[in-house]
Amino acid sequence: MLENLKKLEKKINGELASKISNSLIQYDELIIEVQCEDLIHVVQFLRSNENCKFRQLIDIAGVDYPEDEKRFHLIYLFLSHEKNTRIKLITKFNIDQTVQSLTKIFPSANWMEREVFDMYGIKFKNHPDLRRILTDYGFKGHPLRKDFPMTGFNEVRYSEKEKKVIYEPVKLEQNYRNFDFESPWEGTNYIKEIKNLEKDDKKN
């Protein structure tokens, strides 16, 4: 398996030398990194080349690294049934960049890209129907961005007065709870305090 991956890595780098930013084999998986503008060319090669035949798009995953210059990473997972091989393709880009849609090459990318757009706010160029897919209409923000507050921006409740569901700004603060992280086997503070009071009562 490892030998096959090494041969595949060598062939891809040989054919796409100027398009591949980096490649490595990690945990028995071949990972290649490409520039955003070379994405379509590389995907078409991986799909049609006789040595690759990656004809199924398994998933598209987004990652947010706010501290990096190229904040967003997109990870594409492809499968070759004929070669019984998987490959990961990674591209990194800035917050204001748009990424070419893969829907014309892999129609299944439609919903995957919509999910990434909904969760991260990443925009895909030439997507046929780029709109939210998981969150509600009028949802504010993108939940999987690292700067998205845990409580969200809006809260939903049913108004008995207006007889409908209404949206309101969240009133809770981020630090509205104090957690006791002690082991449950040792007992939380209030249980210890109760036990100490019981001991004192017995002594008296």
N, CA, C and O of each residue as an XYZ file, in Angstrom:
816
protein
N       0.836     -1.207      0.000
C       0.000      0.000      0.000
C       0.875      1.263      0.000
O       0.653      2.187     -0.783
N       1.849      1.282      0.873
C       2.730      2.447      0.973
C       3.511      2.661     -0.316
O       3.705      3.795     -0.754
N       3.958      1.557     -0.923
C       4.706      1.656     -2.179
C       3.841      2.253     -3.289
O       4.308      3.067     -4.085
N       2.572      1.836     -3.328
C       1.648      2.366     -4.338
C       1.428      3.866     -4.157
O       1.353      4.618     -5.128
N       1.326      4.288     -2.892
C       1.140      5.712     -2.608
C       2.368      6.525     -3.012
O       2.244      7.633     -3.532
N       3.543      5.970     -2.770
C       4.779      6.657     -3.154
C       4.867      6.806     -4.674
O       5.278      7.852     -5.176
N       4.478      5.754     -5.404
C       4.492      5.811     -6.872
C       3.485      6.844     -7.372
O       3.765      7.605     -8.298
N       2.295      6.858     -6.736
C       1.263      7.812     -7.127
C       1.710      9.248     -6.855
O       1.496     10.141     -7.674
N       2.332      9.455     -5.698
C       2.839     10.786     -5.345
C       3.877     11.249     -6.376
O       3.876     12.407     -6.794
N       4.749     10.342     -6.771
C       5.795     10.678     -7.745
C       5.192     11.034     -9.099
O       5.643     11.977     -9.749
N       4.173     10.283     -9.529
C       3.539     10.526    -10.827
C       2.798     11.860    -10.835
O       2.873     12.616    -11.803
N       2.076     12.142     -9.737
C       1.320     13.401     -9.653
C       2.268     14.590     -9.646
O       2.038     15.580    -10.341
N       3.326     14.493     -8.864
C       4.318     15.581     -8.819
C       5.027     15.750    -10.163
O       5.371     16.868    -10.548
N       5.247     14.629    -10.883
C       5.899     14.693    -12.182
C       5.025     15.379    -13.220
O       5.520     16.159    -14.033
N       3.724     15.091    -13.197
C       2.795     15.649    -14.183
C       2.374     17.079    -13.835
O       2.145     17.900    -14.723
N       2.275     17.368    -12.520
C       1.747     18.667    -12.084
C       2.764     19.443    -11.244
O       2.408     20.098    -10.265
N       4.008     19.360    -11.637
C       5.096     19.941    -10.830
C       4.833     21.388    -10.437
O       5.057     21.755     -9.284
N       4.365     22.220    -11.363
C       4.165     23.644    -11.080
C       2.876     23.916    -10.314
O       2.682     25.017     -9.799
N       1.987     22.917    -10.235
C       0.687     23.114     -9.600
C       0.643     22.621     -8.150
O      -0.240     23.012     -7.386
N       1.593     21.766     -7.775
C       1.592     21.171     -6.433
C       2.497     21.974     -5.508
O       3.699     22.077     -5.751
N       1.928     22.541     -4.453
C       2.722     23.315     -3.486
C       3.471     22.402     -2.531
O       4.593     22.704     -2.122
N       2.851     21.292     -2.180
C       3.463     20.374     -1.217
C       2.746     19.034     -1.307
O       1.573     18.978     -1.675
N       3.444     17.963     -0.973
C       2.821     16.633     -0.923
C       3.520     15.796      0.140
O       4.727     15.914      0.354
N       2.737     14.949      0.799
C       3.317     14.042      1.789
C       2.400     12.851      1.998
O       1.211     12.891      1.683
N       2.982     11.795      2.535
C       2.207     10.608      2.900
C       2.187     10.534      4.418
O       3.232     10.447      5.063
N       0.988     10.570      4.978
C       0.838     10.595      6.434
C      -0.311      9.672      6.826
O      -1.407      9.757      6.271
N      -0.050      8.792      7.785
C      -1.070      7.829      8.237
C      -1.642      7.038      7.053
O      -2.852      6.837      6.947
N      -0.741      6.596      6.170
C      -1.115      5.808      4.989
C      -2.084      6.544      4.077
O      -2.916      5.920      3.419
N      -1.979      7.865      4.034
C      -2.797      8.678      3.139
C      -1.909      9.657      2.377
O      -0.970     10.231      2.930
N      -2.228      9.835      1.097
C      -1.508     10.813      0.287
C      -2.222     12.154      0.387
O      -3.421     12.256      0.125
N      -1.471     13.176      0.769
C      -2.020     14.522      0.924
C      -1.265     15.453     -0.010
O      -0.035     15.497      0.016
N      -1.994     16.197     -0.838
C      -1.350     17.173     -1.708
C      -1.970     18.546     -1.454
O      -3.170     18.673     -1.212
N      -1.121     19.563     -1.516
C      -1.577     20.942     -1.312
C      -1.422     21.722     -2.604
O      -0.389     21.646     -3.269
N      -2.465     22.479     -2.958
C      -2.443     23.256     -4.195
C      -2.871     24.692     -3.914
O      -3.521     24.970     -2.906
N      -2.505     25.595     -4.809
C      -2.977     26.968     -4.726
C      -4.436     27.018     -5.163
O      -4.900     26.198     -5.955
N      -5.136     27.995     -4.627
C      -6.567     28.136     -4.908
C      -6.856     28.224     -6.405
O      -7.816     27.630     -6.895
N      -6.019     28.968     -7.126
C      -6.254     29.186     -8.556
C      -5.972     27.940     -9.402
O      -6.395     27.872    -10.556
N      -5.263     26.957     -8.840
C      -4.946     25.727     -9.575
C      -5.890     24.574     -9.232
O      -5.722     23.463     -9.734
N      -6.865     24.833     -8.393
C      -7.736     23.769     -7.879
C      -8.429     22.988     -8.993
O      -8.351     21.760     -9.027
N      -9.103     23.683     -9.898
C      -9.882     23.019    -10.947
C      -8.988     22.165    -11.843
O      -9.329     21.026    -12.163
N      -7.858     22.710    -12.241
C      -6.932     21.972    -13.113
C      -6.470     20.674    -12.440
O      -6.442     19.621    -13.078
N      -6.111     20.748    -11.165
C      -5.611     19.566    -10.443
C      -6.722     18.543    -10.258
O      -6.483     17.347    -10.426
N      -7.928     18.980     -9.916
C      -9.056     18.060     -9.716
C      -9.400     17.343    -11.019
O      -9.668     16.142    -11.014
N      -9.394     18.063    -12.120
C      -9.665     17.439    -13.423
C      -8.615     16.386    -13.764
O      -8.932     15.333    -14.316
N      -7.366     16.683    -13.428
C      -6.292     15.716    -13.660
C      -6.504     14.466    -12.800
O      -6.404     13.344    -13.298
N      -6.795     14.661    -11.513
C      -6.985     13.526    -10.607
C      -8.166     12.651    -11.035
O      -8.169     11.441    -10.809
N      -9.146     13.267    -11.644
C     -10.342     12.525    -12.063
C     -10.113     11.732    -13.347
O     -10.584     10.601    -13.472
N      -9.395     12.316    -14.295
C      -9.323     11.716    -15.634
C      -8.037     10.944    -15.928
O      -8.030     10.074    -16.799
N      -6.956     11.244    -15.219
C      -5.679     10.592    -15.516
C      -5.749      9.097    -15.245
O      -6.337      8.667    -14.252
N      -5.153      8.311    -16.123
C      -5.205      6.842    -16.023
C      -4.566      6.314    -14.740
O      -4.974      5.274    -14.224
N      -3.575      7.022    -14.232
C      -2.901      6.565    -13.014
C      -3.659      6.949    -11.741
O      -3.342      6.463    -10.655
N      -4.652      7.812    -11.877
C      -5.369      8.316    -10.693
C      -6.806      7.788    -10.630
O      -7.138      6.976     -9.767
N      -7.647      8.256    -11.546
C      -9.055      7.854    -11.622
C      -9.815      8.081    -10.314
O     -10.571      7.220     -9.865
N      -9.601      9.253     -9.712
C     -10.354      9.611     -8.502
C     -11.698     10.187     -8.931
O     -11.854     11.398     -9.084
N     -12.662      9.293     -9.122
C     -13.937      9.676     -9.734
C     -15.081      9.829     -8.741
O     -16.232     10.021     -9.132
N     -14.757      9.743     -7.461
C     -15.797     10.010     -6.460
C     -15.309     11.041     -5.452
O     -14.248     10.884     -4.849
N     -16.097     12.095     -5.279
C     -15.831     13.097     -4.250
C     -16.533     12.640     -2.976
O     -17.760     12.556     -2.934
N     -15.752     12.345     -1.938
C     -16.314     11.833     -0.679
C     -16.837     12.971      0.188
O     -17.945     12.894      0.718
N     -16.046     14.021      0.330
C     -16.441     15.098      1.239
C     -15.612     16.357      0.977
O     -14.533     16.303      0.388
N     -16.153     17.490      1.433
C     -15.415     18.747      1.459
C     -15.510     19.282      2.883
O     -16.605     19.495      3.403
N     -14.365     19.495      3.506
C     -14.340     19.971      4.892
C     -13.615     21.304      4.975
O     -12.598     21.511      4.314
N     -14.141     22.199      5.786
C     -13.496     23.484      6.014
C     -12.819     23.514      7.369
O     -13.246     22.826      8.296
N     -11.768     24.303      7.489
C     -11.072     24.512      8.765
C     -10.747     25.998      8.881
O     -10.396     26.646      7.895
N     -10.869     26.528     10.095
C     -10.614     27.945     10.325
C      -9.420     28.109     11.258
O      -9.434     27.619     12.387
N      -8.374     28.808     10.777
C      -7.203     29.135     11.590
C      -7.065     30.660     11.624
O      -6.320     31.216     10.817
N      -7.761     31.352     12.534
C      -7.782     32.818     12.543
C      -6.407     33.458     12.676
O      -6.209     34.589     12.233
N      -5.450     32.751     13.282
C      -4.123     33.334     13.493
C      -3.248     33.257     12.250
O      -2.214     33.921     12.187
N      -3.647     32.446     11.242
C      -2.841     32.298     10.024
C      -3.148     33.403      9.017
O      -4.245     33.962      8.994
N      -2.157     33.699      8.191
C      -2.366     34.694      7.129
C      -3.424     34.193      6.155
O      -4.330     34.932      5.771
N      -3.298     32.919      5.759
C      -4.336     32.276      4.947
C      -5.249     31.527      5.915
O      -5.010     30.374      6.274
N      -6.286     32.223      6.313
C      -7.114     31.772      7.444
C      -7.865     30.460      7.197
O      -7.926     29.601      8.076
N      -8.432     30.311      6.002
C      -9.285     29.152      5.741
C      -8.555     28.069      4.963
O      -7.772     28.351      4.056
N      -8.828     26.822      5.335
C      -8.330     25.666      4.605
C      -9.541     24.866      4.129
O     -10.500     24.671      4.877
N      -9.489     24.411      2.893
C     -10.499     23.480      2.392
C      -9.824     22.151      2.111
O      -8.765     22.094      1.485
N     -10.455     21.078      2.586
C      -9.892     19.739      2.407
C     -10.884     18.910      1.597
O     -12.024     18.697      2.009
N     -10.426     18.450      0.442
C     -11.260     17.631     -0.439
C     -10.812     16.178     -0.324
O      -9.618     15.888     -0.402
N     -11.753     15.274     -0.140
C     -11.449     13.844     -0.042
C     -11.983     13.134     -1.282
O     -13.177     13.192     -1.576
N     -11.086     12.462     -2.009
C     -11.464     11.759     -3.231
C     -11.172     10.270     -3.085
O     -10.278      9.857     -2.348
N     -11.964      9.475     -3.819
C     -11.800      8.018     -3.808
C     -11.712      7.495     -5.234
O     -12.484      7.889     -6.108
N     -10.749      6.594     -5.451
C     -10.650      5.878     -6.726
C     -11.082      4.431     -6.483
O     -10.383      3.676     -5.807
N     -12.235      4.047     -7.035
C     -12.716      2.670     -6.869
C     -11.821      1.694     -7.628
O     -11.545      0.593     -7.152
N     -11.378      2.102     -8.795
C     -10.562      1.216     -9.619
C      -9.201      0.946     -8.999
O      -8.682     -0.167     -9.093
N      -8.616      1.968     -8.362
C      -7.292      1.821     -7.752
C      -7.378      1.500     -6.259
O      -6.372      1.202     -5.616
N      -8.606      1.568     -5.720
C      -8.817      1.346     -4.280
C      -7.905      2.259     -3.452
O      -7.219      1.811     -2.534
N      -7.918      3.562     -3.806
C      -7.035      4.539     -3.187
C      -7.802      5.804     -2.842
O      -8.730      6.199     -3.548
N      -7.401      6.428     -1.752
C      -7.978      7.721     -1.363
C      -6.882      8.786     -1.412
O      -5.694      8.491     -1.282
N      -7.319     10.030     -1.603
C      -6.376     11.142     -1.613
C      -7.033     12.365     -0.979
O      -8.237     12.583     -1.120
N      -6.227     13.153     -0.282
C      -6.696     14.417      0.285
C      -6.050     15.565     -0.464
O      -4.838     15.582     -0.679
N      -6.871     16.520     -0.856
C      -6.370     17.700     -1.533
C      -6.678     18.920     -0.658
O      -7.827     19.140     -0.275
N      -5.661     19.701     -0.348
C      -5.819     20.850      0.553
C      -5.496     22.144     -0.190
O      -4.520     22.218     -0.937
N      -6.321     23.149      0.023
C      -6.024     24.487     -0.490
C      -6.260     25.503      0.621
O      -7.203     25.377      1.401
N      -5.386     26.520      0.685
C      -5.455     27.549      1.732
C      -5.676     28.906      1.082
O      -5.155     29.176      0.000
N      -6.456     29.766      1.751
C      -6.759     31.060      1.140
C      -7.200     32.069      2.195
O      -7.492     31.715      3.337
N      -7.239     33.325      1.786
C      -7.621     34.413      2.679
C      -9.131     34.518      2.812
O      -9.884     33.917      2.045
N      -9.553     35.285      3.788
C     -10.970     35.417      4.110
C     -11.780     36.054      2.983
O     -12.972     35.779      2.847
N     -11.142     36.905      2.172
C     -11.867     37.625      1.125
C     -11.800     36.930     -0.238
O     -12.340     37.448     -1.215
N     -11.149     35.766     -0.317
C     -11.034     35.048     -1.578
C     -12.248     34.166     -1.837
O     -12.883     33.676     -0.903
N     -12.565     33.969     -3.118
C     -13.596     32.998     -3.498
C     -12.912     31.782     -4.116
O     -11.837     31.890     -4.705
N     -13.548     30.637     -3.972
C     -12.983     29.367     -4.444
C     -13.828     28.872     -5.608
O     -15.052     29.002     -5.596
N     -13.171     28.303     -6.610
C     -13.910     27.762     -7.756
C     -14.768     26.570     -7.309
O     -14.298     25.695     -6.583
N     -16.015     26.551     -7.749
C     -16.913     25.443     -7.425
C     -16.555     24.204     -8.247
O     -16.127     24.313     -9.396
N     -16.735     23.028     -7.648
C     -16.469     21.762     -8.344
C     -17.736     21.142     -8.913
O     -17.703     20.008     -9.390
N     -18.852     21.864     -8.873
C     -20.141     21.268     -9.252
C     -20.188     20.798    -10.706
O     -20.914     19.856    -11.024
N     -19.421     21.444    -11.594
C     -19.427     21.022    -12.997
C     -18.636     19.722    -13.207
O     -18.865     18.988    -14.168
N     -17.705     19.459    -12.290
C     -16.908     18.220    -12.374
C     -17.546     17.125    -11.530
O     -17.675     15.983    -11.972
N     -17.945     17.481    -10.309
C     -18.620     16.560     -9.398
C     -19.937     17.208     -8.945
O     -19.920     18.058     -8.055
N     -21.074     16.826     -9.535
C     -22.357     17.413     -9.129
C     -22.653     17.262     -7.636
O     -23.379     18.076     -7.067
N     -22.099     16.229     -6.997
C     -22.328     16.011     -5.566
C     -21.715     17.113     -4.704
O     -22.028     17.221     -3.518
N     -20.836     17.936     -5.299
C     -20.217     19.037     -4.549
C     -21.225     20.123     -4.198
O     -20.957     20.964     -3.339
N     -22.381     20.114     -4.853
C     -23.390     21.155     -4.657
C     -23.729     21.358     -3.177
O     -23.539     22.448     -2.639
N     -24.225     20.320     -2.532
C     -24.644     20.443     -1.124
C     -23.448     20.577     -0.195
O     -23.526     21.261      0.825
N     -22.337     19.924     -0.545
C     -21.138     20.027      0.296
C     -20.636     21.465      0.352
O     -20.284     21.965      1.421
N     -20.605     22.124     -0.796
C     -20.145     23.514     -0.848
C     -21.139     24.442     -0.155
O     -20.738     25.422      0.472
N     -22.417     24.144     -0.262
C     -23.418     24.945      0.453
C     -23.235     24.823      1.965
O     -23.396     25.802      2.695
N     -22.901     23.630      2.428
C     -22.668     23.427      3.858
C     -21.450     24.227      4.328
O     -21.488     24.862      5.382
N     -20.374     24.190      3.542
C     -19.166     24.956      3.880
C     -19.463     26.457      3.870
O     -18.992     27.195      4.736
N     -20.240     26.899      2.893
C     -20.634     28.314      2.831
C     -21.444     28.706      4.063
O     -21.226     29.767      4.646
N     -22.370     27.853      4.450
C     -23.228     28.133      5.605
C     -22.421     28.197      6.896
O     -22.607     29.111      7.699
N     -21.529     27.237      7.102
C     -20.807     27.126      8.371
C     -19.616     28.078      8.477
O     -19.282     28.532      9.571
N     -18.968     28.385      7.333
C     -17.744     29.198      7.364
C     -17.843     30.524      6.608
O     -17.002     31.404      6.792
N     -18.852     30.671      5.767
C     -18.958     31.891      4.968
C     -18.029     31.903      3.768
O     -17.804     32.957      3.174
N     -17.482     30.743      3.399
C     -16.600     30.640      2.229
C     -17.455     30.647      0.966
O     -18.408     29.876      0.854
N     -17.116     31.516      0.016
C     -17.915     31.651     -1.196
C     -17.299     30.868     -2.356
O     -16.081     30.839     -2.536
N     -18.177     30.233     -3.137
C     -17.739     29.416     -4.272
C     -18.195     30.052     -5.581
O     -19.382     30.301     -5.792
N     -17.235     30.303     -6.443
C     -17.520     30.926     -7.732
C     -18.161     29.911     -8.678
O     -17.740     28.756     -8.741
N     -19.177     30.353     -9.406
C     -19.906     29.532    -10.392
C     -20.731     28.415     -9.755
O     -21.076     27.443    -10.426
N     -21.048     28.546     -8.474
C     -21.960     27.584     -7.852
C     -23.388     27.918     -8.304
O     -23.759     29.091     -8.327
N     -24.199     26.903     -8.666
C     -25.523     27.184     -9.235
C     -26.558     27.691     -8.225
O     -27.543     28.317     -8.617
N     -26.349     27.429     -6.935
C     -27.390     27.800     -5.959
C     -26.767     27.971     -4.573
O     -27.087     27.221     -3.651
N     -25.887     28.947     -4.425
C     -25.138     29.109     -3.174
C     -25.979     29.844     -2.122
O     -26.057     31.072     -2.124
N     -26.598     29.082     -1.239
C     -27.370     29.640     -0.127
C     -27.255     28.704      1.063
O     -26.762     27.583      0.936
N     -27.706     29.161      2.206
C     -27.591     28.370      3.430
C     -28.358     27.049      3.305
O     -29.351     26.951      2.584
N     -27.864     26.035      4.031
C     -28.488     24.716      3.938
C     -28.780     24.108      5.313
O     -29.670     23.267      5.436
N     -28.038     24.526      6.349
C     -28.215     23.951      7.687
C     -28.864     24.922      8.667
O     -29.650     24.507      9.518
N     -28.544     26.201      8.557
C     -29.104     27.180      9.488
C     -30.413     27.741      8.936
O     -30.779     27.489      7.788
N     -31.106     28.503      9.776
C     -32.426     29.012      9.438
C     -32.337     30.244      8.535
O     -31.265     30.826      8.368
N     -33.473     30.633      7.958
C     -33.536     31.851      7.149
C     -33.189     33.056      8.018
O     -33.659     33.167      9.150
N     -32.369     33.950      7.488
C     -32.011     35.147      8.235
C     -31.017     34.915      9.353
O     -30.815     35.799     10.185
N     -30.385     33.739      9.394
C     -29.394     33.446     10.443
C     -28.200     34.381     10.292
O     -27.729     34.634      9.183
N     -27.723     34.885     11.412
C     -26.607     35.835     11.391
C     -25.301     35.130     11.745
O     -25.222     34.443     12.763
N     -24.277     35.297     10.911
C     -22.958     34.724     11.205
C     -22.779     33.325     10.634
O     -23.663     32.786      9.968
N     -21.605     32.751     10.913
C     -21.237     31.423     10.404
C     -20.712     30.598     11.586
O     -19.614     30.863     12.076
N     -21.473     29.611     12.046
C     -21.242     28.939     13.334
C     -19.894     28.272     13.545
O     -19.454     28.164     14.690
N     -19.212     27.817     12.487
C     -17.946     27.105     12.690
C     -16.715     27.999     12.583
O     -15.588     27.513     12.672
N     -16.918     29.296     12.394
C     -15.780     30.215     12.486
C     -15.364     30.335     13.946
O     -16.208     30.336     14.842
N     -14.062     30.437     14.179
C     -13.565     30.465     15.552
C     -13.994     31.732     16.305
O     -14.026     31.735     17.536
N     -14.324     32.809     15.576
C     -14.736     34.034     16.245
C     -16.256     34.123     16.446
O     -16.766     35.149     16.895
N     -16.968     33.050     16.113
C     -18.417     33.029     16.321
C     -18.699     32.753     17.801
O     -18.201     31.762     18.334
N     -19.489     33.606     18.485
C     -19.718     33.406     19.926
C     -20.490     32.124     20.214
O     -21.374     31.744     19.446
N     -20.160     31.459     21.317
C     -20.800     30.189     21.655
C     -22.307     30.333     21.848
O     -23.061     29.395     21.589
N     -22.741     31.494     22.299
C     -24.175     31.721     22.521
C     -24.885     32.185     21.252
O     -26.112     32.288     21.241
N     -24.137     32.468     20.179
C     -24.740     32.979     18.957
C     -25.064     34.463     19.082
O     -24.779     35.085     20.106
N     -25.655     35.018     18.047
C     -26.032     36.429     18.055
C     -27.515     36.618     18.359
O     -27.910     37.617     18.960
N     -28.337     35.648     17.938
C     -29.782     35.746     18.146
C     -30.297     34.533     18.891
O     -29.718     33.450     18.805
N     -31.392     34.711     19.628
C     -32.076     33.588     20.256
C     -33.509     33.536     19.740
O     -34.078     34.559     19.357
N     -34.086     32.344     19.732
C     -35.417     32.134     19.179
C     -36.367     31.725     20.297
O     -36.022     30.899     21.143
N     -37.546     32.297     20.297
C     -38.574     31.894     21.271
C     -39.953     32.124     20.677
O     -40.126     32.895     19.732
N     -40.927     31.437     21.253
C     -42.311     31.635     20.816
C     -42.942     32.730     21.658
O     -42.918     32.660     22.887
N     -43.499     33.727     21.017
C     -44.146     34.831     21.714
C     -45.638     34.560     21.831
O     -46.359     34.496     20.835
N     -46.079     34.403     23.065
C     -47.504     34.174     23.314
C     -48.320     35.396     22.918
O     -49.457     35.288     22.460
N     -47.708     36.563     23.107
C     -48.390     37.821     22.787
C     -48.589     37.967     21.275
O     -49.679     38.307     20.815
N     -47.504     37.699     20.493
C     -47.579     37.859     19.045
C     -48.035     36.592     18.321
O     -48.316     36.615     17.122
N     -48.105     35.476     19.074
C     -48.547     34.192     18.519
C     -47.679     33.724     17.345
O     -48.178     33.210     16.344
N     -46.358     33.919     17.500
C     -45.433     33.454     16.468
C     -44.030     33.339     17.054
O     -43.752     33.835     18.145
N     -43.152     32.672     16.304
C     -41.749     32.538     16.705
C     -41.033     33.844     16.374
O     -41.153     34.365     15.265
N     -40.287     34.366     17.347
C     -39.572     35.628     17.124
C     -38.089     35.463     17.416
O     -37.682     34.598     18.192
N     -37.286     36.316     16.772
C     -35.841     36.340     16.967
C     -35.487     37.584     17.784
O     -35.994     38.678     17.532
N     -34.604     37.390     18.769
C     -34.155     38.505     19.595
C     -32.655     38.417     19.792
O     -32.095     37.321     19.756
N     -31.981     39.559     20.003
C     -30.548     39.502     20.322
C     -30.312     38.711     21.608
O     -31.100     38.803     22.550
N     -29.232     37.940     21.647
C     -28.903     37.142     22.833
C     -28.584     38.056     24.003
O     -27.807     39.001     23.870
N     -29.184     37.770     25.145
C     -28.966     38.598     26.333
C     -27.914     38.002     27.260
O     -27.406     38.685     28.150
N     -27.582     36.711     27.050
C     -26.617     36.042     27.922
C     -25.201     36.470     27.571
O     -24.900     36.681     26.397
N     -24.334     36.603     28.551
C     -22.927     36.885     28.313
C     -22.180     35.577     28.134
O     -22.665     34.512     28.517
N     -20.995     35.669     27.546
C     -20.206     34.468     27.307
C     -19.795     33.795     28.620
O     -19.727     32.568     28.696
N     -19.526     34.591     29.643
C     -19.054     34.017     30.915
C     -20.185     33.957     31.939
O     -20.014     34.321     33.103
N     -21.357     33.483     31.470
C     -22.515     33.489     32.354
C     -22.572     32.273     33.272
O     -23.462     32.190     34.118
N     -21.659     31.340     33.129
C     -21.681     30.156     33.985
C     -20.331     29.957     34.658
O     -19.288     30.274     34.086
N     -20.360     29.434     35.870
C     -19.148     29.002     36.563
C     -19.198     27.487     36.679
O     -20.118     26.929     37.277
N     -18.208     26.832     36.108
C     -18.199     25.372     36.102
C     -17.258     24.826     37.177
O     -16.210     25.406     37.462
N     -17.655     23.706     37.761
C     -16.812     23.000     38.713
C     -16.217     21.802     37.978
O     -16.925     20.844     37.670
N     -14.913     21.857     37.697
C     -14.272     20.837     36.877
C     -13.664     19.694     37.700
O     -12.917     18.883     37.154
N     -13.966     19.614     38.988
C     -13.401     18.539     39.804
C     -13.963     17.192     39.385
O     -15.057     17.100     38.828
N     -13.191     16.148     39.666
C     -13.617     14.799     39.322
C     -14.898     14.448     40.068
O     -15.003     14.709     41.266
N     -15.880     13.856     39.373
C     -17.118     13.461     40.060
C     -16.882     12.407     41.140
O     -17.691     12.258     42.055
N     -15.761     11.670     41.030
C     -15.461     10.653     42.033
C     -15.017     11.311     43.342
O     -15.214     10.755     44.423
N     -14.424     12.487     43.234
C     -13.997     13.184     44.447
C     -15.120     14.021     45.039
O     -15.072     14.408     46.206
N     -16.121     14.294     44.229
C     -17.250     15.084     44.717
C     -17.054     16.560     44.455
O     -15.941     17.076     44.564
N     -18.131     17.238     44.111
C     -18.043     18.670     43.868
C     -18.029     19.421     45.194
O     -18.286     18.843     46.249
N     -17.731     20.698     45.128
C     -17.539     21.496     46.340
C     -18.742     21.498     47.265
O     -18.601     21.374     48.482
N     -19.941     21.640     46.678
C     -21.114     21.737     47.552
C     -21.392     20.420     48.282
O     -21.913     20.430     49.397
N     -21.047     19.286     47.658
C     -21.215     17.992     48.335
C     -20.228     17.874     49.493
O     -20.577     17.384     50.567
N     -18.994     18.325     49.269
C     -17.984     18.309     50.335
C     -18.429     19.172     51.508
O     -18.261     18.801     52.670
N     -18.999     20.329     51.184
C     -19.459     21.234     52.245
C     -20.578     20.592     53.065
O     -20.603     20.723     54.288
N     -21.496     19.906     52.404
C     -22.597     19.219     53.101
C     -22.052     18.123     54.012
O     -22.493     17.967     55.150
N     -21.078     17.363     53.488
C     -20.491     16.282     54.287
C     -19.766     16.842     55.512
O     -19.845     16.276     56.602
N     -19.067     17.946     55.326
C     -18.374     18.574     56.460
C     -19.350     19.063     57.512
O     -19.077     18.942     58.706
N     -20.483     19.613     57.095
C     -21.518     20.073     58.034
C     -22.111     18.904     58.790
O     -22.388     19.000     59.986
N     -22.308     17.775     58.073
C     -22.849     16.577     58.734
C     -21.889     16.048     59.782
O     -22.310     15.627     60.859
N     -20.593     16.069     59.471
C     -19.577     15.619     60.451
C     -19.585     16.515     61.675
O     -19.497     16.034     62.805
N     -19.690     17.823     61.451
C     -19.699     18.786     62.570
C     -20.924     18.562     63.456
O     -20.836     18.658     64.680
N     -22.075     18.261     62.827
C     -23.303     18.024     63.586
C     -23.172     16.781     64.473
O     -23.635     16.762     65.613
N     -22.519     15.730     63.913
C     -22.340     14.500     64.684
C     -21.420     14.708     65.875
O     -21.623     14.141     66.948
N     -20.403     15.534     65.660
C     -19.458     15.809     66.753
C     -20.167     16.581     67.879
O     -19.905     16.348     69.058
N     -21.053     17.487     67.506
C     -21.774     18.290     68.489
C     -22.887     17.474     69.133
O     -23.608     17.984     69.991
